Amino acid sequence: MAEQLDLLSWQPSPAVVLAFPQDRNRTRIRHVVDLLEKRQTQDRLQRCFDRELRSLAKSLKAMGLDEHQIDRQLDRFTQAVNFELWRRDFRHRPGGAA
């Protein structure tokens, strides 16, 4: 006879709830985009963005996030900043159908 699994002893992995996801932090995203738009050269732009990412990583680490969660938040934040840069650029282009 087959042995029945004991489903009552199963424990789910603990859930992680991130109270402040960085891709939703519009204030910080706009602040970083404002800083980036003031930079004249690609080198200065990259240094500024790297500095902001290091600062963000430091604050996420202080919140107790592990390296995987920090990397994920930095990736999502970078995507949000890139989208905001694109949105501002698109908004200021002359012409258009409307």
ChimeraX attribute file (.defattr): number of C-alpha atoms within 10 A of each C-alpha:
attribute: neighborCount
match mode: 1-to-1
recipient: residues
	/A:1	3
	/A:2	4
	/A:3	5
	/A:4	6
	/A:5	8
	/A:6	7
	/A:7	7
	/A:8	6
	/A:9	7
	/A:10	8
	/A:11	7
	/A:12	6
	/A:13	6
	/A:14	6
	/A:15	6
	/A:16	8
	/A:17	7
	/A:18	10
	/A:19	6
	/A:20	10
	/A:21	13
	/A:22	22
	/A:23	18
	/A:24	12
	/A:25	12
	/A:26	14
	/A:27	9
	/A:28	16
	/A:29	21
	/A:30	15
	/A:31	11
	/A:32	18
	/A:33	18
	/A:34	12
	/A:35	14
	/A:36	20
	/A:37	10
	/A:38	10
	/A:39	14
	/A:40	9
	/A:41	9
	/A:42	10
	/A:43	10
	/A:44	13
	/A:45	16
	/A:46	13
	/A:47	13
	/A:48	16
	/A:49	18
	/A:50	12
	/A:51	12
	/A:52	15
	/A:53	17
	/A:54	13
	/A:55	12
	/A:56	18
	/A:57	18
	/A:58	12
	/A:59	13
	/A:60	20
	/A:61	14
	/A:62	10
	/A:63	9
	/A:64	10
	/A:65	16
	/A:66	11
	/A:67	12
	/A:68	9
	/A:69	15
	/A:70	19
	/A:71	14
	/A:72	14
	/A:73	21
	/A:74	20
	/A:75	15
	/A:76	16
	/A:77	22
	/A:78	17
	/A:79	13
	/A:80	20
	/A:81	22
	/A:82	14
	/A:83	14
	/A:84	17
	/A:85	19
	/A:86	11
	/A:87	11
	/A:88	12
	/A:89	10
	/A:90	11
	/A:91	10
	/A:92	8
	/A:93	8
	/A:94	6
	/A:95	6
	/A:96	7
	/A:97	3
	/A:98	3
